[in-house]
Amino acid sequence: MKVKCVICERIDTLQDENPLAKKLRNRPIHTYLCDECNDRIATKTKENRDPETYRLHHLLNKEADF
Ligand SMILES: [Zn+2]
């Protein structure tokens, strides 16, 4: 089955035997996160547990890159 990552909108294909595919079939497709975003979020969540602060932090970091 094809799944779309909610963050980067990358389309991934999961094997039907994949336990994650079975799980997603019973849930809305927007719950899927690709490995990359999963890792990124896991790391960021560890650094900062407040989602609002994380969002601000993320925006500031983005601006600082330019
Ligand atoms: Zn992603």
N, CA, C, O and the ligand as a Tripos MOL2 file, in Angstrom:
@<TRIPOS>MOLECULE
protein
  265   263    67     0     0
PROTEIN
NO_CHARGES

@<TRIPOS>ATOM
      1 N           0.8420   -1.1980    0.0000 N.3       1 MET1
      2 CA          0.0000    0.0000    0.0000 C.3       1 MET1
      3 C           0.8730    1.2430    0.0000 C.2       1 MET1
      4 O           2.0070    1.2210    0.4790 O.2       1 MET1
      5 N           0.3260    2.3400   -0.5500 N.am      2 LYS2
      6 CA          1.0660    3.5910   -0.5890 C.3       2 LYS2
      7 C           0.6490    4.4620    0.5920 C.2       2 LYS2
      8 O          -0.5350    4.5700    0.9120 O.2       2 LYS2
      9 N           1.6280    5.0740    1.2260 N.am      3 VAL3
     10 CA          1.3480    5.9540    2.3650 C.3       3 VAL3
     11 C           2.0880    7.2630    2.1570 C.2       3 VAL3
     12 O           3.1540    7.3090    1.5430 O.2       3 VAL3
     13 N           1.4970    8.3260    2.6850 N.am      4 LYS4
     14 CA          2.0730    9.6520    2.5190 C.3       4 LYS4
     15 C           2.4840   10.1940    3.8870 C.2       4 LYS4
     16 O           1.6940   10.1890    4.8310 O.2       4 LYS4
     17 N           3.7110   10.6540    3.9770 N.am      5 CYS5
     18 CA          4.1930   11.2300    5.2250 C.3       5 CYS5
     19 C           3.5050   12.5770    5.4580 C.2       5 CYS5
     20 O           3.4390   13.4010    4.5470 O.2       5 CYS5
     21 N           2.9890   12.8070    6.6750 N.am      6 VAL6
     22 CA          2.2610   14.0460    6.9540 C.3       6 VAL6
     23 C           3.1700   15.2620    6.9750 C.2       6 VAL6
     24 O           2.6970   16.3820    6.7810 O.2       6 VAL6
     25 N           4.4570   15.0730    7.2030 N.am      7 ILE7
     26 CA          5.3570   16.2170    7.3400 C.3       7 ILE7
     27 C           6.0100   16.6100    6.0220 C.2       7 ILE7
     28 O           5.8810   17.7560    5.5910 O.2       7 ILE7
     29 N           6.7000   15.6900    5.3810 N.am      8 CYS8
     30 CA          7.4130   16.0530    4.1530 C.3       8 CYS8
     31 C           6.6420   15.6330    2.9060 C.2       8 CYS8
     32 O           7.0700   15.9100    1.7860 O.2       8 CYS8
     33 N           5.4900   14.9570    3.1020 N.am      9 GLU9
     34 CA          4.6120   14.5350    2.0140 C.3       9 GLU9
     35 C           5.2660   13.5670    1.0530 C.2       9 GLU9
     36 O           4.8610   13.4420   -0.1020 O.2       9 GLU9
     37 N           6.2790   12.8880    1.5440 N.am     10 ARG10
     38 CA          6.9280   11.8620    0.7530 C.3      10 ARG10
     39 C           6.0020   10.6520    0.6750 C.2      10 ARG10
     40 O           5.3660   10.2790    1.6620 O.2      10 ARG10
     41 N           5.9350   10.0450   -0.5040 N.am     11 ILE11
     42 CA          5.1140    8.8470   -0.6620 C.3      11 ILE11
     43 C           6.0060    7.6220   -0.4890 C.2      11 ILE11
     44 O           7.0120    7.4580   -1.1780 O.2      11 ILE11
     45 N           5.6160    6.7850    0.4310 N.am     12 ASP12
     46 CA          6.3420    5.5460    0.6620 C.3      12 ASP12
     47 C           5.4370    4.3740    0.3250 C.2      12 ASP12
     48 O           4.2120    4.4890    0.3620 O.2      12 ASP12
     49 N           6.0420    3.2660    0.0020 N.am     13 THR13
     50 CA          5.2600    2.0590   -0.2380 C.3      13 THR13
     51 C           5.5640    1.0570    0.8570 C.2      13 THR13
     52 O           6.7230    0.7150    1.0940 O.2      13 THR13
     53 N           4.5390    0.5960    1.5130 N.am     14 LEU14
     54 CA          4.7130   -0.3880    2.5710 C.3      14 LEU14
     55 C           4.2600   -1.7450    2.0580 C.2      14 LEU14
     56 O           3.2420   -1.8630    1.3760 O.2      14 LEU14
     57 N           5.0340   -2.7620    2.4010 N.am     15 GLN15
     58 CA          4.6180   -4.1230    2.0660 C.3      15 GLN15
     59 C           3.3670   -4.4590    2.8640 C.2      15 GLN15
     60 O           3.2070   -4.0180    4.0020 O.2      15 GLN15
     61 N           2.4850   -5.2400    2.2610 N.am     16 ASP16
     62 CA          1.2470   -5.5920    2.9570 C.3      16 ASP16
     63 C           1.5160   -6.3830    4.2300 C.2      16 ASP16
     64 O           0.7210   -6.3510    5.1680 O.2      16 ASP16
     65 N           2.6500   -7.0990    4.2590 N.am     17 GLU17
     66 CA          2.9820   -7.8980    5.4430 C.3      17 GLU17
     67 C           3.5270   -7.0200    6.5680 C.2      17 GLU17
     68 O           3.5830   -7.4430    7.7220 O.2      17 GLU17
     69 N           3.9270   -5.8000    6.2240 N.am     18 ASN18
     70 CA          4.4580   -4.8850    7.2250 C.3      18 ASN18
     71 C           3.4050   -4.5920    8.3010 C.2      18 ASN18
     72 O           2.2910   -4.1750    7.9830 O.2      18 ASN18
     73 N           3.7560   -4.8110    9.5670 N.am     19 PRO19
     74 CA          2.7940   -4.5680   10.6580 C.3      19 PRO19
     75 C           2.2790   -3.1300   10.6470 C.2      19 PRO19
     76 O           1.1360   -2.8680   11.0220 O.2      19 PRO19
     77 N           3.1330   -2.2000   10.2120 N.am     20 LEU20
     78 CA          2.7330   -0.7950   10.1460 C.3      20 LEU20
     79 C           1.6380   -0.5890    9.1050 C.2      20 LEU20
     80 O           0.7170    0.2010    9.3110 O.2      20 LEU20
     81 N           1.7430   -1.3030    7.9900 N.am     21 ALA21
     82 CA          0.7290   -1.2110    6.9400 C.3      21 ALA21
     83 C          -0.6120   -1.7050    7.4520 C.2      21 ALA21
     84 O          -1.6570   -1.1190    7.1710 O.2      21 ALA21
     85 N          -0.5630   -2.7920    8.2080 N.am     22 LYS22
     86 CA         -1.7980   -3.3420    8.7720 C.3      22 LYS22
     87 C          -2.4260   -2.3440    9.7220 C.2      22 LYS22
     88 O          -3.6440   -2.1650    9.7470 O.2      22 LYS22
     89 N          -1.5570   -1.6850   10.5180 N.am     23 LYS23
     90 CA         -2.0380   -0.7080   11.4850 C.3      23 LYS23
     91 C          -2.6630    0.4800   10.7650 C.2      23 LYS23
     92 O          -3.7320    0.9570   11.1480 O.2      23 LYS23
     93 N          -1.9850    0.9560    9.7130 N.am     24 LEU24
     94 CA         -2.4570    2.1440    8.9990 C.3      24 LEU24
     95 C          -3.7480    1.8880    8.2370 C.2      24 LEU24
     96 O          -4.5420    2.8030    8.0190 O.2      24 LEU24
     97 N          -3.9530    0.6430    7.8360 N.am     25 ARG25
     98 CA         -5.1640    0.3170    7.0850 C.3      25 ARG25
     99 C          -6.4060    0.5470    7.9670 C.2      25 ARG25
    100 O          -7.4940    0.8340    7.4670 O.2      25 ARG25
    101 N          -6.2200    0.4160    9.2650 N.am     26 ASN26
    102 CA         -7.3490    0.5960   10.1850 C.3      26 ASN26
    103 C          -7.4360    2.0210   10.7340 C.2      26 ASN26
    104 O          -8.3350    2.3570   11.5060 O.2      26 ASN26
    105 N          -6.4780    2.8430   10.3130 N.am     27 ARG27
    106 CA         -6.4640    4.2220   10.8090 C.3      27 ARG27
    107 C          -6.4010    5.1700    9.6230 C.2      27 ARG27
    108 O          -6.0860    4.7550    8.5080 O.2      27 ARG27
    109 N          -6.7050    6.4640    9.8650 N.am     28 PRO28
    110 CA         -6.5800    7.4450    8.7770 C.3      28 PRO28
    111 C          -5.1280    7.4830    8.2670 C.2      28 PRO28
    112 O          -4.1770    7.3330    9.0340 O.2      28 PRO28
    113 N          -4.9930    7.6860    6.9680 N.am     29 ILE29
    114 CA         -3.6680    7.6410    6.3430 C.3      29 ILE29
    115 C          -2.7460    8.7380    6.8650 C.2      29 ILE29
    116 O          -1.5240    8.6020    6.8100 O.2      29 ILE29
    117 N          -3.3260    9.8200    7.3700 N.am     30 HIS30
    118 CA         -2.4810   10.9330    7.8100 C.3      30 HIS30
    119 C          -1.7100   10.6600    9.0890 C.2      30 HIS30
    120 O          -1.0230   11.5490    9.5920 O.2      30 HIS30
    121 N          -1.8080    9.4650    9.6220 N.am     31 THR31
    122 CA         -1.0270    9.1630   10.8170 C.3      31 THR31
    123 C           0.3810    8.6900   10.4600 C.2      31 THR31
    124 O           1.2070    8.4550   11.3420 O.2      31 THR31
    125 N           0.6480    8.5510    9.1530 N.am     32 TYR32
    126 CA          1.9460    8.0140    8.7560 C.3      32 TYR32
    127 C           3.0590    9.0570    8.7770 C.2      32 TYR32
    128 O           2.8920   10.1840    8.3110 O.2      32 TYR32
    129 N           4.1980    8.6480    9.3300 N.am     33 LEU33
    130 CA          5.4100    9.4640    9.2760 C.3      33 LEU33
    131 C           6.5110    8.6000    8.6840 C.2      33 LEU33
    132 O           6.6800    7.4450    9.0750 O.2      33 LEU33
    133 N           7.2630    9.1640    7.7380 N.am     34 CYS34
    134 CA          8.3610    8.4040    7.1680 C.3      34 CYS34
    135 C           9.4760    8.2700    8.2230 C.2      34 CYS34
    136 O           9.4770    8.9760    9.2320 O.2      34 CYS34
    137 N          10.3960    7.3750    7.9750 N.am     35 ASP35
    138 CA         11.4720    7.1260    8.9430 C.3      35 ASP35
    139 C          12.2420    8.3860    9.2800 C.2      35 ASP35
    140 O          12.5800    8.6380   10.4370 O.2      35 ASP35
    141 N          12.5130    9.1730    8.2470 N.am     36 GLU36
    142 CA         13.2970   10.3900    8.4130 C.3      36 GLU36
    143 C          12.6270   11.3600    9.3920 C.2      36 GLU36
    144 O          13.2590   11.8530   10.3260 O.2      36 GLU36
    145 N          11.3430   11.6220    9.1610 N.am     37 CYS37
    146 CA         10.6050   12.5510   10.0160 C.3      37 CYS37
    147 C          10.3870   11.9480   11.4010 C.2      37 CYS37
    148 O          10.3930   12.6550   12.4080 O.2      37 CYS37
    149 N          10.1980   10.6610   11.4320 N.am     38 ASN38
    150 CA         10.0550    9.9650   12.6900 C.3      38 ASN38
    151 C          11.2780   10.2010   13.5640 C.2      38 ASN38
    152 O          11.1600   10.5400   14.7420 O.2      38 ASN38
    153 N          12.4470   10.0190   12.9750 N.am     39 ASP39
    154 CA         13.7050   10.2230   13.6920 C.3      39 ASP39
    155 C          13.8330   11.6650   14.1290 C.2      39 ASP39
    156 O          14.1960   11.9610   15.2680 O.2      39 ASP39
    157 N          13.5250   12.5690   13.1890 N.am     40 ARG40
    158 CA         13.6700   13.9910   13.4560 C.3      40 ARG40
    159 C          12.7870   14.3870   14.6470 C.2      40 ARG40
    160 O          13.2240   15.0980   15.5510 O.2      40 ARG40
    161 N          11.5510   13.9160   14.6270 N.am     41 ILE41
    162 CA         10.6150   14.2560   15.6910 C.3      41 ILE41
    163 C          11.0250   13.6140   17.0060 C.2      41 ILE41
    164 O          10.9250   14.2370   18.0630 O.2      41 ILE41
    165 N          11.4780   12.3930   16.9440 N.am     42 ALA42
    166 CA         11.9180   11.7030   18.1600 C.3      42 ALA42
    167 C          13.0560   12.4790   18.8070 C.2      42 ALA42
    168 O          13.0940   12.6370   20.0270 O.2      42 ALA42
    169 N          13.9900   12.9650   17.9810 N.am     43 THR43
    170 CA         15.1230   13.7240   18.4960 C.3      43 THR43
    171 C          14.6640   15.0490   19.0700 C.2      43 THR43
    172 O          15.0510   15.4200   20.1780 O.2      43 THR43
    173 N          13.8380   15.7640   18.3190 N.am     44 LYS44
    174 CA         13.3560   17.0760   18.7590 C.3      44 LYS44
    175 C          12.5040   16.9540   20.0120 C.2      44 LYS44
    176 O          12.5760   17.7990   20.9040 O.2      44 LYS44
    177 N          11.7030   15.9090   20.0750 N.am     45 THR45
    178 CA         10.8310   15.7290   21.2340 C.3      45 THR45
    179 C          11.6600   15.5100   22.4860 C.2      45 THR45
    180 O          11.2960   15.9520   23.5760 O.2      45 THR45
    181 N          12.7660   14.8310   22.3170 N.am     46 LYS46
    182 CA         13.6520   14.6040   23.4500 C.3      46 LYS46
    183 C          14.2620   15.9250   23.9050 C.2      46 LYS46
    184 O          14.3870   16.1890   25.1010 O.2      46 LYS46
    185 N          14.6400   16.7540   22.9230 N.am     47 GLU47
    186 CA         15.2590   18.0390   23.2350 C.3      47 GLU47
    187 C          14.2650   18.9830   23.9060 C.2      47 GLU47
    188 O          14.6020   19.7000   24.8480 O.2      47 GLU47
    189 N          13.0530   18.9660   23.4060 N.am     48 ASN48
    190 CA         12.0590   19.9220   23.8840 C.3      48 ASN48
    191 C          10.6810   19.3000   23.7980 C.2      48 ASN48
    192 O          10.2000   18.9770   22.7110 O.2      48 ASN48
    193 N          10.0530   19.1350   24.9390 N.am     49 ARG49
    194 CA          8.7790   18.4240   24.9530 C.3      49 ARG49
    195 C           7.5850   19.3240   24.6330 C.2      49 ARG49
    196 O           6.5000   18.8160   24.3470 O.2      49 ARG49
    197 N           7.7540   20.6310   24.6760 N.am     50 ASP50
    198 CA          6.6400   21.5350   24.4060 C.3      50 ASP50
    199 C           6.4960   21.7670   22.9030 C.2      50 ASP50
    200 O           7.3940   22.3430   22.2880 O.2      50 ASP50
    201 N           5.3890   21.3330   22.2960 N.am     51 PRO51
    202 CA          5.2130   21.4530   20.8350 C.3      51 PRO51
    203 C           5.2240   22.8940   20.3570 C.2      51 PRO51
    204 O           5.7530   23.1790   19.2830 O.2      51 PRO51
    205 N           4.6500   23.8110   21.1320 N.am     52 GLU52
    206 CA          4.6250   25.2160   20.7140 C.3      52 GLU52
    207 C           6.0270   25.8060   20.6810 C.2      52 GLU52
    208 O           6.3940   26.5030   19.7340 O.2      52 GLU52
    209 N           6.7950   25.5270   21.7030 N.am     53 THR53
    210 CA          8.1670   26.0060   21.7600 C.3      53 THR53
    211 C           8.9790   25.3720   20.6360 C.2      53 THR53
    212 O           9.8370   26.0090   20.0250 O.2      53 THR53
    213 N           8.6860   24.1200   20.3870 N.am     54 TYR54
    214 CA          9.3850   23.4190   19.3120 C.3      54 TYR54
    215 C           9.1090   24.1030   17.9740 C.2      54 TYR54
    216 O          10.0120   24.3040   17.1620 O.2      54 TYR54
    217 N           7.8400   24.4550   17.7640 N.am     55 ARG55
    218 CA          7.4500   25.1020   16.5160 C.3      55 ARG55
    219 C           8.1820   26.4290   16.3410 C.2      55 ARG55
    220 O           8.6990   26.7190   15.2620 O.2      55 ARG55
    221 N           8.2240   27.2310   17.3980 N.am     56 LEU56
    222 CA          8.9160   28.5220   17.3560 C.3      56 LEU56
    223 C          10.4000   28.3170   17.0910 C.2      56 LEU56
    224 O          11.0020   28.9870   16.2520 O.2      56 LEU56
    225 N          10.9620   27.3860   17.8200 N.am     57 HIS57
    226 CA         12.3710   27.0510   17.6930 C.3      57 HIS57
    227 C          12.6890   26.6860   16.2440 C.2      57 HIS57
    228 O          13.6920   27.1150   15.6740 O.2      57 HIS57
    229 N          11.7940   25.8780   15.6750 N.am     58 HIS58
    230 CA         11.9450   25.3990   14.3160 C.3      58 HIS58
    231 C          11.9140   26.5740   13.3330 C.2      58 HIS58
    232 O          12.7300   26.6440   12.4140 O.2      58 HIS58
    233 N          10.9580   27.5020   13.5370 N.am     59 LEU59
    234 CA         10.8410   28.6630   12.6630 C.3      59 LEU59
    235 C          12.0700   29.5530   12.7700 C.2      59 LEU59
    236 O          12.5870   30.0370   11.7640 O.2      59 LEU59
    237 N          12.5330   29.7660   13.9980 N.am     60 LEU60
    238 CA         13.7120   30.6080   14.2140 C.3      60 LEU60
    239 C          14.9300   29.9970   13.5450 C.2      60 LEU60
    240 O          15.7220   30.6970   12.9120 O.2      60 LEU60
    241 N          15.0720   28.6980   13.6870 N.am     61 ASN61
    242 CA         16.1970   28.0110   13.0660 C.3      61 ASN61
    243 C          16.1490   28.1520   11.5500 C.2      61 ASN61
    244 O          17.1790   28.3230   10.8970 O.2      61 ASN61
    245 N          14.9380   28.0780   11.0000 N.am     62 LYS62
    246 CA         14.7550   28.1910    9.5580 C.3      62 LYS62
    247 C          15.2230   29.5690    9.0900 C.2      62 LYS62
    248 O          15.9420   29.6940    8.0980 O.2      62 LYS62
    249 N          14.7940   30.6130    9.8360 N.am     63 GLU63
    250 CA         15.1660   31.9800    9.4660 C.3      63 GLU63
    251 C          16.6690   32.1850    9.5800 C.2      63 GLU63
    252 O          17.2800   32.8630    8.7550 O.2      63 GLU63
    253 N          17.2510   31.5960   10.6050 N.am     64 ALA64
    254 CA         18.6810   31.7560   10.8370 C.3      64 ALA64
    255 C          19.4980   31.1430    9.6990 C.2      64 ALA64
    256 O          20.6460   31.5280    9.4760 O.2      64 ALA64
    257 N          18.9050   30.1930    8.9850 N.am     65 ASP65
    258 CA         19.6170   29.5390    7.8940 C.3      65 ASP65
    259 C          19.8070   30.4570    6.6860 C.2      65 ASP65
    260 O          20.7180   30.2620    5.8810 O.2      65 ASP65
    261 N          18.9270   31.4690    6.5710 N.am     66 PHE66
    262 CA         19.0140   32.3410    5.4060 C.3      66 PHE66
    263 C          19.9850   33.4970    5.5890 C.2      66 PHE66
    264 O          20.1550   34.3100    4.6800 O.2      66 PHE66
    265 ZN          8.6110   12.5770    6.1620 Zn       67 ZN67
@<TRIPOS>BOND
     1     1     2 1
     2     2     3 1
     3     3     4 2
     4     3     5 am
     5     5     6 1
     6     6     7 1
     7     7     8 2
     8     7     9 am
     9     9    10 1
    10    10    11 1
    11    11    12 2
    12    11    13 am
    13    13    14 1
    14    14    15 1
    15    15    16 2
    16    15    17 am
    17    17    18 1
    18    18    19 1
    19    19    20 2
    20    19    21 am
    21    21    22 1
    22    22    23 1
    23    23    24 2
    24    23    25 am
    25    25    26 1
    26    26    27 1
    27    27    28 2
    28    27    29 am
    29    29    30 1
    30    30    31 1
    31    31    32 2
    32    31    33 am
    33    33    34 1
    34    34    35 1
    35    35    36 2
    36    35    37 am
    37    37    38 1
    38    38    39 1
    39    39    40 2
    40    39    41 am
    41    41    42 1
    42    42    43 1
    43    43    44 2
    44    43    45 am
    45    45    46 1
    46    46    47 1
    47    47    48 2
    48    47    49 am
    49    49    50 1
    50    50    51 1
    51    51    52 2
    52    51    53 am
    53    53    54 1
    54    54    55 1
    55    55    56 2
    56    55    57 am
    57    57    58 1
    58    58    59 1
    59    59    60 2
    60    59    61 am
    61    61    62 1
    62    62    63 1
    63    63    64 2
    64    63    65 am
    65    65    66 1
    66    66    67 1
    67    67    68 2
    68    67    69 am
    69    69    70 1
    70    70    71 1
    71    71    72 2
    72    71    73 am
    73    73    74 1
    74    74    75 1
    75    75    76 2
    76    75    77 am
    77    77    78 1
    78    78    79 1
    79    79    80 2
    80    79    81 am
    81    81    82 1
    82    82    83 1
    83    83    84 2
    84    83    85 am
    85    85    86 1
    86    86    87 1
    87    87    88 2
    88    87    89 am
    89    89    90 1
    90    90    91 1
    91    91    92 2
    92    91    93 am
    93    93    94 1
    94    94    95 1
    95    95    96 2
    96    95    97 am
    97    97    98 1
    98    98    99 1
    99    99   100 2
   100    99   101 am
   101   101   102 1
   102   102   103 1
   103   103   104 2
   104   103   105 am
   105   105   106 1
   106   106   107 1
   107   107   108 2
   108   107   109 am
   109   109   110 1
   110   110   111 1
   111   111   112 2
   112   111   113 am
   113   113   114 1
   114   114   115 1
   115   115   116 2
   116   115   117 am
   117   117   118 1
   118   118   119 1
   119   119   120 2
   120   119   121 am
   121   121   122 1
   122   122   123 1
   123   123   124 2
   124   123   125 am
   125   125   126 1
   126   126   127 1
   127   127   128 2
   128   127   129 am
   129   129   130 1
   130   130   131 1
   131   131   132 2
   132   131   133 am
   133   133   134 1
   134   134   135 1
   135   135   136 2
   136   135   137 am
   137   137   138 1
   138   138   139 1
   139   139   140 2
   140   139   141 am
   141   141   142 1
   142   142   143 1
   143   143   144 2
   144   143   145 am
   145   145   146 1
   146   146   147 1
   147   147   148 2
   148   147   149 am
   149   149   150 1
   150   150   151 1
   151   151   152 2
   152   151   153 am
   153   153   154 1
   154   154   155 1
   155   155   156 2
   156   155   157 am
   157   157   158 1
   158   158   159 1
   159   159   160 2
   160   159   161 am
   161   161   162 1
   162   162   163 1
   163   163   164 2
   164   163   165 am
   165   165   166 1
   166   166   167 1
   167   167   168 2
   168   167   169 am
   169   169   170 1
   170   170   171 1
   171   171   172 2
   172   171   173 am
   173   173   174 1
   174   174   175 1
   175   175   176 2
   176   175   177 am
   177   177   178 1
   178   178   179 1
   179   179   180 2
   180   179   181 am
   181   181   182 1
   182   182   183 1
   183   183   184 2
   184   183   185 am
   185   185   186 1
   186   186   187 1
   187   187   188 2
   188   187   189 am
   189   189   190 1
   190   190   191 1
   191   191   192 2
   192   191   193 am
   193   193   194 1
   194   194   195 1
   195   195   196 2
   196   195   197 am
   197   197   198 1
   198   198   199 1
   199   199   200 2
   200   199   201 am
   201   201   202 1
   202   202   203 1
   203   203   204 2
   204   203   205 am
   205   205   206 1
   206   206   207 1
   207   207   208 2
   208   207   209 am
   209   209   210 1
   210   210   211 1
   211   211   212 2
   212   211   213 am
   213   213   214 1
   214   214   215 1
   215   215   216 2
   216   215   217 am
   217   217   218 1
   218   218   219 1
   219   219   220 2
   220   219   221 am
   221   221   222 1
   222   222   223 1
   223   223   224 2
   224   223   225 am
   225   225   226 1
   226   226   227 1
   227   227   228 2
   228   227   229 am
   229   229   230 1
   230   230   231 1
   231   231   232 2
   232   231   233 am
   233   233   234 1
   234   234   235 1
   235   235   236 2
   236   235   237 am
   237   237   238 1
   238   238   239 1
   239   239   240 2
   240   239   241 am
   241   241   242 1
   242   242   243 1
   243   243   244 2
   244   243   245 am
   245   245   246 1
   246   246   247 1
   247   247   248 2
   248   247   249 am
   249   249   250 1
   250   250   251 1
   251   251   252 2
   252   251   253 am
   253   253   254 1
   254   254   255 1
   255   255   256 2
   256   255   257 am
   257   257   258 1
   258   258   259 1
   259   259   260 2
   260   259   261 am
   261   261   262 1
   262   262   263 1
   263   263   264 2
@<TRIPOS>SUBSTRUCTURE
     1 MET1         2 RESIDUE 1 A MET
     2 LYS2         6 RESIDUE 1 A LYS
     3 VAL3        10 RESIDUE 1 A VAL
     4 LYS4        14 RESIDUE 1 A LYS
     5 CYS5        18 RESIDUE 1 A CYS
     6 VAL6        22 RESIDUE 1 A VAL
     7 ILE7        26 RESIDUE 1 A ILE
     8 CYS8        30 RESIDUE 1 A CYS
     9 GLU9        34 RESIDUE 1 A GLU
    10 ARG10       38 RESIDUE 1 A ARG
    11 ILE11       42 RESIDUE 1 A ILE
    12 ASP12       46 RESIDUE 1 A ASP
    13 THR13       50 RESIDUE 1 A THR
    14 LEU14       54 RESIDUE 1 A LEU
    15 GLN15       58 RESIDUE 1 A GLN
    16 ASP16       62 RESIDUE 1 A ASP
    17 GLU17       66 RESIDUE 1 A GLU
    18 ASN18       70 RESIDUE 1 A ASN
    19 PRO19       74 RESIDUE 1 A PRO
    20 LEU20       78 RESIDUE 1 A LEU
    21 ALA21       82 RESIDUE 1 A ALA
    22 LYS22       86 RESIDUE 1 A LYS
    23 LYS23       90 RESIDUE 1 A LYS
    24 LEU24       94 RESIDUE 1 A LEU
    25 ARG25       98 RESIDUE 1 A ARG
    26 ASN26      102 RESIDUE 1 A ASN
    27 ARG27      106 RESIDUE 1 A ARG
    28 PRO28      110 RESIDUE 1 A PRO
    29 ILE29      114 RESIDUE 1 A ILE
    30 HIS30      118 RESIDUE 1 A HIS
    31 THR31      122 RESIDUE 1 A THR
    32 TYR32      126 RESIDUE 1 A TYR
    33 LEU33      130 RESIDUE 1 A LEU
    34 CYS34      134 RESIDUE 1 A CYS
    35 ASP35      138 RESIDUE 1 A ASP
    36 GLU36      142 RESIDUE 1 A GLU
    37 CYS37      146 RESIDUE 1 A CYS
    38 ASN38      150 RESIDUE 1 A ASN
    39 ASP39      154 RESIDUE 1 A ASP
    40 ARG40      158 RESIDUE 1 A ARG
    41 ILE41      162 RESIDUE 1 A ILE
    42 ALA42      166 RESIDUE 1 A ALA
    43 THR43      170 RESIDUE 1 A THR
    44 LYS44      174 RESIDUE 1 A LYS
    45 THR45      178 RESIDUE 1 A THR
    46 LYS46      182 RESIDUE 1 A LYS
    47 GLU47      186 RESIDUE 1 A GLU
    48 ASN48      190 RESIDUE 1 A ASN
    49 ARG49      194 RESIDUE 1 A ARG
    50 ASP50      198 RESIDUE 1 A ASP
    51 PRO51      202 RESIDUE 1 A PRO
    52 GLU52      206 RESIDUE 1 A GLU
    53 THR53      210 RESIDUE 1 A THR
    54 TYR54      214 RESIDUE 1 A TYR
    55 ARG55      218 RESIDUE 1 A ARG
    56 LEU56      222 RESIDUE 1 A LEU
    57 HIS57      226 RESIDUE 1 A HIS
    58 HIS58      230 RESIDUE 1 A HIS
    59 LEU59      234 RESIDUE 1 A LEU
    60 LEU60      238 RESIDUE 1 A LEU
    61 ASN61      242 RESIDUE 1 A ASN
    62 LYS62      246 RESIDUE 1 A LYS
    63 GLU63      250 RESIDUE 1 A GLU
    64 ALA64      254 RESIDUE 1 A ALA
    65 ASP65      258 RESIDUE 1 A ASP
    66 PHE66      262 RESIDUE 1 A PHE
    67 ZN67       265 GROUP 0 **** ****
